Amino acid sequence: MRKQFYHPVTEFNHAMWATAHDLTGPHADLQSVLPEVQALALRTHQWITVIGARREVIDQLVAAGICRNKIRWVYGRNQDEREWATEQALLAGTSSIVLTWLGELSPRTEQRLKMASKVSQTHSFVFNPSLSLTPLH
């Protein structure tokens, strides 16, 4: 059985891992969650599934100490394929962490991904490449 983790609110003002299966995000980049992803990856022998990311993301994970052999990289040609691949990766239960790059999610899709994450007890992070963390003036 997986342990549940709690981390305090970060400077980006979003709670990280209130439970082990919360869908967090959307995030602008991997750097904001890399310490948590790294800590989780070191505690498991399951896959770290990366969906819709560029090669630089894989390189960042490897540079953070995550074994390249534990990373499963899935490329989706469009938003629908990436959403489907994310849901399937969560439901399969073979990954301890799913990192996915998606655009805007419909409320229905967001709920489906949250439920899949909860059912499989898989940590999941959704990144929105168009999200900007630039402060508003």
Chimera marker file (.cmm) of the C-alpha trace (Angstrom):
<marker_set name="trace">
<marker id="1" x="0.000" y="0.000" z="0.000" r="1" g="1" b="0" radius="0.5"/>
<marker id="2" x="1.285" y="3.451" z="-0.850" r="1" g="1" b="0" radius="0.5"/>
<marker id="3" x="2.024" y="5.992" z="1.786" r="1" g="1" b="0" radius="0.5"/>
<marker id="4" x="0.404" y="9.375" z="1.564" r="1" g="1" b="0" radius="0.5"/>
<marker id="5" x="2.526" y="12.498" z="1.521" r="1" g="1" b="0" radius="0.5"/>
<marker id="6" x="1.800" y="16.065" z="2.460" r="1" g="1" b="0" radius="0.5"/>
<marker id="7" x="3.906" y="19.024" z="1.548" r="1" g="1" b="0" radius="0.5"/>
<marker id="8" x="3.157" y="22.635" z="2.574" r="1" g="1" b="0" radius="0.5"/>
<marker id="9" x="1.982" y="25.209" z="0.099" r="1" g="1" b="0" radius="0.5"/>
<marker id="10" x="4.810" y="26.383" z="-2.152" r="1" g="1" b="0" radius="0.5"/>
<marker id="11" x="5.639" y="29.884" z="-3.253" r="1" g="1" b="0" radius="0.5"/>
<marker id="12" x="3.452" y="29.377" z="-6.343" r="1" g="1" b="0" radius="0.5"/>
<marker id="13" x="0.467" y="29.122" z="-3.985" r="1" g="1" b="0" radius="0.5"/>
<marker id="14" x="-0.708" y="25.620" z="-4.812" r="1" g="1" b="0" radius="0.5"/>
<marker id="15" x="-0.844" y="22.651" z="-2.476" r="1" g="1" b="0" radius="0.5"/>
<marker id="16" x="1.354" y="19.714" z="-3.371" r="1" g="1" b="0" radius="0.5"/>
<marker id="17" x="0.159" y="16.175" z="-2.760" r="1" g="1" b="0" radius="0.5"/>
<marker id="18" x="-2.566" y="16.655" z="-0.200" r="1" g="1" b="0" radius="0.5"/>
<marker id="19" x="-3.020" y="12.952" z="-0.846" r="1" g="1" b="0" radius="0.5"/>
<marker id="20" x="-0.996" y="10.524" z="-2.870" r="1" g="1" b="0" radius="0.5"/>
<marker id="21" x="-3.361" y="10.591" z="-5.824" r="1" g="1" b="0" radius="0.5"/>
<marker id="22" x="-4.251" y="14.248" z="-6.239" r="1" g="1" b="0" radius="0.5"/>
<marker id="23" x="-3.971" y="15.661" z="-9.712" r="1" g="1" b="0" radius="0.5"/>
<marker id="24" x="-1.889" y="18.759" z="-9.236" r="1" g="1" b="0" radius="0.5"/>
<marker id="25" x="-1.506" y="21.691" z="-11.510" r="1" g="1" b="0" radius="0.5"/>
<marker id="26" x="-1.709" y="23.081" z="-13.946" r="1" g="1" b="0" radius="0.5"/>
<marker id="27" x="1.951" y="24.003" z="-13.775" r="1" g="1" b="0" radius="0.5"/>
<marker id="28" x="4.008" y="26.035" z="-16.201" r="1" g="1" b="0" radius="0.5"/>
<marker id="29" x="7.180" y="23.948" z="-15.978" r="1" g="1" b="0" radius="0.5"/>
<marker id="30" x="8.823" y="20.919" z="-14.447" r="1" g="1" b="0" radius="0.5"/>
<marker id="31" x="11.165" y="22.968" z="-12.238" r="1" g="1" b="0" radius="0.5"/>
<marker id="32" x="8.312" y="23.865" z="-9.876" r="1" g="1" b="0" radius="0.5"/>
<marker id="33" x="7.719" y="20.211" z="-8.938" r="1" g="1" b="0" radius="0.5"/>
<marker id="34" x="11.071" y="18.577" z="-9.729" r="1" g="1" b="0" radius="0.5"/>
<marker id="35" x="12.144" y="18.089" z="-6.075" r="1" g="1" b="0" radius="0.5"/>
<marker id="36" x="8.900" y="16.219" z="-5.308" r="1" g="1" b="0" radius="0.5"/>
<marker id="37" x="9.113" y="14.147" z="-8.504" r="1" g="1" b="0" radius="0.5"/>
<marker id="38" x="12.742" y="13.294" z="-7.734" r="1" g="1" b="0" radius="0.5"/>
<marker id="39" x="11.925" y="12.227" z="-4.157" r="1" g="1" b="0" radius="0.5"/>
<marker id="40" x="9.051" y="10.017" z="-5.291" r="1" g="1" b="0" radius="0.5"/>
<marker id="41" x="11.018" y="8.479" z="-8.148" r="1" g="1" b="0" radius="0.5"/>
<marker id="42" x="13.759" y="7.367" z="-5.780" r="1" g="1" b="0" radius="0.5"/>
<marker id="43" x="11.231" y="5.473" z="-3.634" r="1" g="1" b="0" radius="0.5"/>
<marker id="44" x="9.784" y="3.300" z="-6.379" r="1" g="1" b="0" radius="0.5"/>
<marker id="45" x="10.674" y="0.788" z="-9.057" r="1" g="1" b="0" radius="0.5"/>
<marker id="46" x="7.668" y="1.614" z="-11.228" r="1" g="1" b="0" radius="0.5"/>
<marker id="47" x="7.685" y="3.729" z="-14.363" r="1" g="1" b="0" radius="0.5"/>
<marker id="48" x="7.791" y="7.488" z="-14.460" r="1" g="1" b="0" radius="0.5"/>
<marker id="49" x="5.591" y="8.137" z="-17.486" r="1" g="1" b="0" radius="0.5"/>
<marker id="50" x="6.114" y="11.377" z="-19.388" r="1" g="1" b="0" radius="0.5"/>
<marker id="51" x="3.474" y="12.330" z="-21.960" r="1" g="1" b="0" radius="0.5"/>
<marker id="52" x="3.692" y="15.077" z="-24.566" r="1" g="1" b="0" radius="0.5"/>
<marker id="53" x="7.008" y="16.529" z="-23.407" r="1" g="1" b="0" radius="0.5"/>
<marker id="54" x="10.121" y="17.434" z="-25.353" r="1" g="1" b="0" radius="0.5"/>
<marker id="55" x="13.472" y="15.670" z="-25.019" r="1" g="1" b="0" radius="0.5"/>
<marker id="56" x="14.701" y="18.466" z="-22.696" r="1" g="1" b="0" radius="0.5"/>
<marker id="57" x="12.261" y="17.255" z="-20.031" r="1" g="1" b="0" radius="0.5"/>
<marker id="58" x="13.739" y="13.750" z="-20.136" r="1" g="1" b="0" radius="0.5"/>
<marker id="59" x="17.203" y="15.276" z="-19.851" r="1" g="1" b="0" radius="0.5"/>
<marker id="60" x="16.075" y="17.328" z="-16.807" r="1" g="1" b="0" radius="0.5"/>
<marker id="61" x="14.746" y="14.194" z="-15.101" r="1" g="1" b="0" radius="0.5"/>
<marker id="62" x="17.973" y="12.289" z="-15.763" r="1" g="1" b="0" radius="0.5"/>
<marker id="63" x="20.038" y="15.251" z="-14.518" r="1" g="1" b="0" radius="0.5"/>
<marker id="64" x="17.926" y="15.182" z="-11.332" r="1" g="1" b="0" radius="0.5"/>
<marker id="65" x="19.068" y="11.614" z="-10.685" r="1" g="1" b="0" radius="0.5"/>
<marker id="66" x="16.163" y="9.647" z="-12.147" r="1" g="1" b="0" radius="0.5"/>
<marker id="67" x="17.341" y="6.562" z="-14.017" r="1" g="1" b="0" radius="0.5"/>
<marker id="68" x="16.658" y="6.857" z="-17.739" r="1" g="1" b="0" radius="0.5"/>
<marker id="69" x="15.557" y="3.198" z="-17.780" r="1" g="1" b="0" radius="0.5"/>
<marker id="70" x="12.654" y="4.046" z="-15.448" r="1" g="1" b="0" radius="0.5"/>
<marker id="71" x="11.302" y="6.777" z="-17.740" r="1" g="1" b="0" radius="0.5"/>
<marker id="72" x="8.596" y="5.866" z="-20.237" r="1" g="1" b="0" radius="0.5"/>
<marker id="73" x="8.217" y="8.636" z="-22.823" r="1" g="1" b="0" radius="0.5"/>
<marker id="74" x="4.965" y="8.856" z="-24.783" r="1" g="1" b="0" radius="0.5"/>
<marker id="75" x="4.462" y="11.360" z="-27.557" r="1" g="1" b="0" radius="0.5"/>
<marker id="76" x="0.945" y="12.396" z="-28.551" r="1" g="1" b="0" radius="0.5"/>
<marker id="77" x="0.401" y="14.188" z="-31.824" r="1" g="1" b="0" radius="0.5"/>
<marker id="78" x="-2.466" y="16.283" z="-30.495" r="1" g="1" b="0" radius="0.5"/>
<marker id="79" x="-4.400" y="17.177" z="-27.328" r="1" g="1" b="0" radius="0.5"/>
<marker id="80" x="-6.859" y="14.271" z="-27.675" r="1" g="1" b="0" radius="0.5"/>
<marker id="81" x="-4.091" y="11.676" z="-27.975" r="1" g="1" b="0" radius="0.5"/>
<marker id="82" x="-2.236" y="13.126" z="-24.981" r="1" g="1" b="0" radius="0.5"/>
<marker id="83" x="-5.419" y="13.174" z="-22.863" r="1" g="1" b="0" radius="0.5"/>
<marker id="84" x="-6.164" y="9.562" z="-23.805" r="1" g="1" b="0" radius="0.5"/>
<marker id="85" x="-2.574" y="8.451" z="-23.137" r="1" g="1" b="0" radius="0.5"/>
<marker id="86" x="-2.633" y="10.208" z="-19.755" r="1" g="1" b="0" radius="0.5"/>
<marker id="87" x="-5.838" y="8.492" z="-18.692" r="1" g="1" b="0" radius="0.5"/>
<marker id="88" x="-4.539" y="5.096" z="-19.850" r="1" g="1" b="0" radius="0.5"/>
<marker id="89" x="-1.202" y="5.566" z="-18.070" r="1" g="1" b="0" radius="0.5"/>
<marker id="90" x="-3.042" y="6.412" z="-14.859" r="1" g="1" b="0" radius="0.5"/>
<marker id="91" x="-5.491" y="3.529" z="-15.112" r="1" g="1" b="0" radius="0.5"/>
<marker id="92" x="-2.819" y="0.951" z="-15.963" r="1" g="1" b="0" radius="0.5"/>
<marker id="93" x="-1.324" y="1.273" z="-12.486" r="1" g="1" b="0" radius="0.5"/>
<marker id="94" x="2.192" y="0.553" z="-13.775" r="1" g="1" b="0" radius="0.5"/>
<marker id="95" x="3.528" y="4.066" z="-13.179" r="1" g="1" b="0" radius="0.5"/>
<marker id="96" x="4.246" y="5.688" z="-9.854" r="1" g="1" b="0" radius="0.5"/>
<marker id="97" x="4.262" y="9.142" z="-11.463" r="1" g="1" b="0" radius="0.5"/>
<marker id="98" x="2.614" y="10.488" z="-14.601" r="1" g="1" b="0" radius="0.5"/>
<marker id="99" x="3.857" y="13.815" z="-15.946" r="1" g="1" b="0" radius="0.5"/>
<marker id="100" x="1.760" y="15.167" z="-18.799" r="1" g="1" b="0" radius="0.5"/>
<marker id="101" x="1.805" y="18.272" z="-20.953" r="1" g="1" b="0" radius="0.5"/>
<marker id="102" x="-1.720" y="19.271" z="-21.922" r="1" g="1" b="0" radius="0.5"/>
<marker id="103" x="-3.405" y="22.464" z="-22.994" r="1" g="1" b="0" radius="0.5"/>
<marker id="104" x="-6.672" y="23.650" z="-21.489" r="1" g="1" b="0" radius="0.5"/>
<marker id="105" x="-8.704" y="20.795" z="-20.026" r="1" g="1" b="0" radius="0.5"/>
<marker id="106" x="-12.462" y="20.600" z="-20.094" r="1" g="1" b="0" radius="0.5"/>
<marker id="107" x="-14.032" y="20.105" z="-16.656" r="1" g="1" b="0" radius="0.5"/>
<marker id="108" x="-15.103" y="16.599" z="-17.737" r="1" g="1" b="0" radius="0.5"/>
<marker id="109" x="-11.565" y="15.619" z="-18.790" r="1" g="1" b="0" radius="0.5"/>
<marker id="110" x="-10.093" y="17.071" z="-15.622" r="1" g="1" b="0" radius="0.5"/>
<marker id="111" x="-12.542" y="15.015" z="-13.537" r="1" g="1" b="0" radius="0.5"/>
<marker id="112" x="-11.731" y="11.839" z="-15.517" r="1" g="1" b="0" radius="0.5"/>
<marker id="113" x="-8.008" y="12.312" z="-14.920" r="1" g="1" b="0" radius="0.5"/>
<marker id="114" x="-8.514" y="13.043" z="-11.233" r="1" g="1" b="0" radius="0.5"/>
<marker id="115" x="-10.630" y="9.918" z="-10.849" r="1" g="1" b="0" radius="0.5"/>
<marker id="116" x="-8.124" y="7.751" z="-12.749" r="1" g="1" b="0" radius="0.5"/>
<marker id="117" x="-5.321" y="9.093" z="-10.550" r="1" g="1" b="0" radius="0.5"/>
<marker id="118" x="-7.327" y="8.402" z="-7.413" r="1" g="1" b="0" radius="0.5"/>
<marker id="119" x="-8.351" y="4.885" z="-8.428" r="1" g="1" b="0" radius="0.5"/>
<marker id="120" x="-4.799" y="3.856" z="-9.342" r="1" g="1" b="0" radius="0.5"/>
<marker id="121" x="-3.161" y="5.846" z="-6.523" r="1" g="1" b="0" radius="0.5"/>
<marker id="122" x="-0.731" y="7.283" z="-9.055" r="1" g="1" b="0" radius="0.5"/>
<marker id="123" x="0.856" y="10.689" z="-8.548" r="1" g="1" b="0" radius="0.5"/>
<marker id="124" x="0.075" y="12.876" z="-11.518" r="1" g="1" b="0" radius="0.5"/>
<marker id="125" x="1.179" y="16.303" z="-12.620" r="1" g="1" b="0" radius="0.5"/>
<marker id="126" x="-0.424" y="18.260" z="-15.442" r="1" g="1" b="0" radius="0.5"/>
<marker id="127" x="1.659" y="20.933" z="-17.104" r="1" g="1" b="0" radius="0.5"/>
<marker id="128" x="0.124" y="23.629" z="-19.245" r="1" g="1" b="0" radius="0.5"/>
<marker id="129" x="2.745" y="25.023" z="-21.637" r="1" g="1" b="0" radius="0.5"/>
<marker id="130" x="0.712" y="28.187" z="-22.166" r="1" g="1" b="0" radius="0.5"/>
<marker id="131" x="0.418" y="28.966" z="-18.443" r="1" g="1" b="0" radius="0.5"/>
<marker id="132" x="2.530" y="31.933" z="-17.461" r="1" g="1" b="0" radius="0.5"/>
<marker id="133" x="3.821" y="32.500" z="-13.964" r="1" g="1" b="0" radius="0.5"/>
<marker id="134" x="4.693" y="36.115" z="-14.766" r="1" g="1" b="0" radius="0.5"/>
<marker id="135" x="3.397" y="38.362" z="-11.995" r="1" g="1" b="0" radius="0.5"/>
<marker id="136" x="0.557" y="40.673" z="-12.895" r="1" g="1" b="0" radius="0.5"/>
<marker id="137" x="1.228" y="44.394" z="-12.427" r="1" g="1" b="0" radius="0.5"/>
<link id1="1" id2="2" r="1" g="1" b="0" radius="0.2"/>
<link id1="2" id2="3" r="1" g="1" b="0" radius="0.2"/>
<link id1="3" id2="4" r="1" g="1" b="0" radius="0.2"/>
<link id1="4" id2="5" r="1" g="1" b="0" radius="0.2"/>
<link id1="5" id2="6" r="1" g="1" b="0" radius="0.2"/>
<link id1="6" id2="7" r="1" g="1" b="0" radius="0.2"/>
<link id1="7" id2="8" r="1" g="1" b="0" radius="0.2"/>
<link id1="8" id2="9" r="1" g="1" b="0" radius="0.2"/>
<link id1="9" id2="10" r="1" g="1" b="0" radius="0.2"/>
<link id1="10" id2="11" r="1" g="1" b="0" radius="0.2"/>
<link id1="11" id2="12" r="1" g="1" b="0" radius="0.2"/>
<link id1="12" id2="13" r="1" g="1" b="0" radius="0.2"/>
<link id1="13" id2="14" r="1" g="1" b="0" radius="0.2"/>
<link id1="14" id2="15" r="1" g="1" b="0" radius="0.2"/>
<link id1="15" id2="16" r="1" g="1" b="0" radius="0.2"/>
<link id1="16" id2="17" r="1" g="1" b="0" radius="0.2"/>
<link id1="17" id2="18" r="1" g="1" b="0" radius="0.2"/>
<link id1="18" id2="19" r="1" g="1" b="0" radius="0.2"/>
<link id1="19" id2="20" r="1" g="1" b="0" radius="0.2"/>
<link id1="20" id2="21" r="1" g="1" b="0" radius="0.2"/>
<link id1="21" id2="22" r="1" g="1" b="0" radius="0.2"/>
<link id1="22" id2="23" r="1" g="1" b="0" radius="0.2"/>
<link id1="23" id2="24" r="1" g="1" b="0" radius="0.2"/>
<link id1="24" id2="25" r="1" g="1" b="0" radius="0.2"/>
<link id1="25" id2="26" r="1" g="1" b="0" radius="0.2"/>
<link id1="26" id2="27" r="1" g="1" b="0" radius="0.2"/>
<link id1="27" id2="28" r="1" g="1" b="0" radius="0.2"/>
<link id1="28" id2="29" r="1" g="1" b="0" radius="0.2"/>
<link id1="29" id2="30" r="1" g="1" b="0" radius="0.2"/>
<link id1="30" id2="31" r="1" g="1" b="0" radius="0.2"/>
<link id1="31" id2="32" r="1" g="1" b="0" radius="0.2"/>
<link id1="32" id2="33" r="1" g="1" b="0" radius="0.2"/>
<link id1="33" id2="34" r="1" g="1" b="0" radius="0.2"/>
<link id1="34" id2="35" r="1" g="1" b="0" radius="0.2"/>
<link id1="35" id2="36" r="1" g="1" b="0" radius="0.2"/>
<link id1="36" id2="37" r="1" g="1" b="0" radius="0.2"/>
<link id1="37" id2="38" r="1" g="1" b="0" radius="0.2"/>
<link id1="38" id2="39" r="1" g="1" b="0" radius="0.2"/>
<link id1="39" id2="40" r="1" g="1" b="0" radius="0.2"/>
<link id1="40" id2="41" r="1" g="1" b="0" radius="0.2"/>
<link id1="41" id2="42" r="1" g="1" b="0" radius="0.2"/>
<link id1="42" id2="43" r="1" g="1" b="0" radius="0.2"/>
<link id1="43" id2="44" r="1" g="1" b="0" radius="0.2"/>
<link id1="44" id2="45" r="1" g="1" b="0" radius="0.2"/>
<link id1="45" id2="46" r="1" g="1" b="0" radius="0.2"/>
<link id1="46" id2="47" r="1" g="1" b="0" radius="0.2"/>
<link id1="47" id2="48" r="1" g="1" b="0" radius="0.2"/>
<link id1="48" id2="49" r="1" g="1" b="0" radius="0.2"/>
<link id1="49" id2="50" r="1" g="1" b="0" radius="0.2"/>
<link id1="50" id2="51" r="1" g="1" b="0" radius="0.2"/>
<link id1="51" id2="52" r="1" g="1" b="0" radius="0.2"/>
<link id1="52" id2="53" r="1" g="1" b="0" radius="0.2"/>
<link id1="53" id2="54" r="1" g="1" b="0" radius="0.2"/>
<link id1="54" id2="55" r="1" g="1" b="0" radius="0.2"/>
<link id1="55" id2="56" r="1" g="1" b="0" radius="0.2"/>
<link id1="56" id2="57" r="1" g="1" b="0" radius="0.2"/>
<link id1="57" id2="58" r="1" g="1" b="0" radius="0.2"/>
<link id1="58" id2="59" r="1" g="1" b="0" radius="0.2"/>
<link id1="59" id2="60" r="1" g="1" b="0" radius="0.2"/>
<link id1="60" id2="61" r="1" g="1" b="0" radius="0.2"/>
<link id1="61" id2="62" r="1" g="1" b="0" radius="0.2"/>
<link id1="62" id2="63" r="1" g="1" b="0" radius="0.2"/>
<link id1="63" id2="64" r="1" g="1" b="0" radius="0.2"/>
<link id1="64" id2="65" r="1" g="1" b="0" radius="0.2"/>
<link id1="65" id2="66" r="1" g="1" b="0" radius="0.2"/>
<link id1="66" id2="67" r="1" g="1" b="0" radius="0.2"/>
<link id1="67" id2="68" r="1" g="1" b="0" radius="0.2"/>
<link id1="68" id2="69" r="1" g="1" b="0" radius="0.2"/>
<link id1="69" id2="70" r="1" g="1" b="0" radius="0.2"/>
<link id1="70" id2="71" r="1" g="1" b="0" radius="0.2"/>
<link id1="71" id2="72" r="1" g="1" b="0" radius="0.2"/>
<link id1="72" id2="73" r="1" g="1" b="0" radius="0.2"/>
<link id1="73" id2="74" r="1" g="1" b="0" radius="0.2"/>
<link id1="74" id2="75" r="1" g="1" b="0" radius="0.2"/>
<link id1="75" id2="76" r="1" g="1" b="0" radius="0.2"/>
<link id1="76" id2="77" r="1" g="1" b="0" radius="0.2"/>
<link id1="77" id2="78" r="1" g="1" b="0" radius="0.2"/>
<link id1="78" id2="79" r="1" g="1" b="0" radius="0.2"/>
<link id1="79" id2="80" r="1" g="1" b="0" radius="0.2"/>
<link id1="80" id2="81" r="1" g="1" b="0" radius="0.2"/>
<link id1="81" id2="82" r="1" g="1" b="0" radius="0.2"/>
<link id1="82" id2="83" r="1" g="1" b="0" radius="0.2"/>
<link id1="83" id2="84" r="1" g="1" b="0" radius="0.2"/>
<link id1="84" id2="85" r="1" g="1" b="0" radius="0.2"/>
<link id1="85" id2="86" r="1" g="1" b="0" radius="0.2"/>
<link id1="86" id2="87" r="1" g="1" b="0" radius="0.2"/>
<link id1="87" id2="88" r="1" g="1" b="0" radius="0.2"/>
<link id1="88" id2="89" r="1" g="1" b="0" radius="0.2"/>
<link id1="89" id2="90" r="1" g="1" b="0" radius="0.2"/>
<link id1="90" id2="91" r="1" g="1" b="0" radius="0.2"/>
<link id1="91" id2="92" r="1" g="1" b="0" radius="0.2"/>
<link id1="92" id2="93" r="1" g="1" b="0" radius="0.2"/>
<link id1="93" id2="94" r="1" g="1" b="0" radius="0.2"/>
<link id1="94" id2="95" r="1" g="1" b="0" radius="0.2"/>
<link id1="95" id2="96" r="1" g="1" b="0" radius="0.2"/>
<link id1="96" id2="97" r="1" g="1" b="0" radius="0.2"/>
<link id1="97" id2="98" r="1" g="1" b="0" radius="0.2"/>
<link id1="98" id2="99" r="1" g="1" b="0" radius="0.2"/>
<link id1="99" id2="100" r="1" g="1" b="0" radius="0.2"/>
<link id1="100" id2="101" r="1" g="1" b="0" radius="0.2"/>
<link id1="101" id2="102" r="1" g="1" b="0" radius="0.2"/>
<link id1="102" id2="103" r="1" g="1" b="0" radius="0.2"/>
<link id1="103" id2="104" r="1" g="1" b="0" radius="0.2"/>
<link id1="104" id2="105" r="1" g="1" b="0" radius="0.2"/>
<link id1="105" id2="106" r="1" g="1" b="0" radius="0.2"/>
<link id1="106" id2="107" r="1" g="1" b="0" radius="0.2"/>
<link id1="107" id2="108" r="1" g="1" b="0" radius="0.2"/>
<link id1="108" id2="109" r="1" g="1" b="0" radius="0.2"/>
<link id1="109" id2="110" r="1" g="1" b="0" radius="0.2"/>
<link id1="110" id2="111" r="1" g="1" b="0" radius="0.2"/>
<link id1="111" id2="112" r="1" g="1" b="0" radius="0.2"/>
<link id1="112" id2="113" r="1" g="1" b="0" radius="0.2"/>
<link id1="113" id2="114" r="1" g="1" b="0" radius="0.2"/>
<link id1="114" id2="115" r="1" g="1" b="0" radius="0.2"/>
<link id1="115" id2="116" r="1" g="1" b="0" radius="0.2"/>
<link id1="116" id2="117" r="1" g="1" b="0" radius="0.2"/>
<link id1="117" id2="118" r="1" g="1" b="0" radius="0.2"/>
<link id1="118" id2="119" r="1" g="1" b="0" radius="0.2"/>
<link id1="119" id2="120" r="1" g="1" b="0" radius="0.2"/>
<link id1="120" id2="121" r="1" g="1" b="0" radius="0.2"/>
<link id1="121" id2="122" r="1" g="1" b="0" radius="0.2"/>
<link id1="122" id2="123" r="1" g="1" b="0" radius="0.2"/>
<link id1="123" id2="124" r="1" g="1" b="0" radius="0.2"/>
<link id1="124" id2="125" r="1" g="1" b="0" radius="0.2"/>
<link id1="125" id2="126" r="1" g="1" b="0" radius="0.2"/>
<link id1="126" id2="127" r="1" g="1" b="0" radius="0.2"/>
<link id1="127" id2="128" r="1" g="1" b="0" radius="0.2"/>
<link id1="128" id2="129" r="1" g="1" b="0" radius="0.2"/>
<link id1="129" id2="130" r="1" g="1" b="0" radius="0.2"/>
<link id1="130" id2="131" r="1" g="1" b="0" radius="0.2"/>
<link id1="131" id2="132" r="1" g="1" b="0" radius="0.2"/>
<link id1="132" id2="133" r="1" g="1" b="0" radius="0.2"/>
<link id1="133" id2="134" r="1" g="1" b="0" radius="0.2"/>
<link id1="134" id2="135" r="1" g="1" b="0" radius="0.2"/>
<link id1="135" id2="136" r="1" g="1" b="0" radius="0.2"/>
<link id1="136" id2="137" r="1" g="1" b="0" radius="0.2"/>
</marker_set>
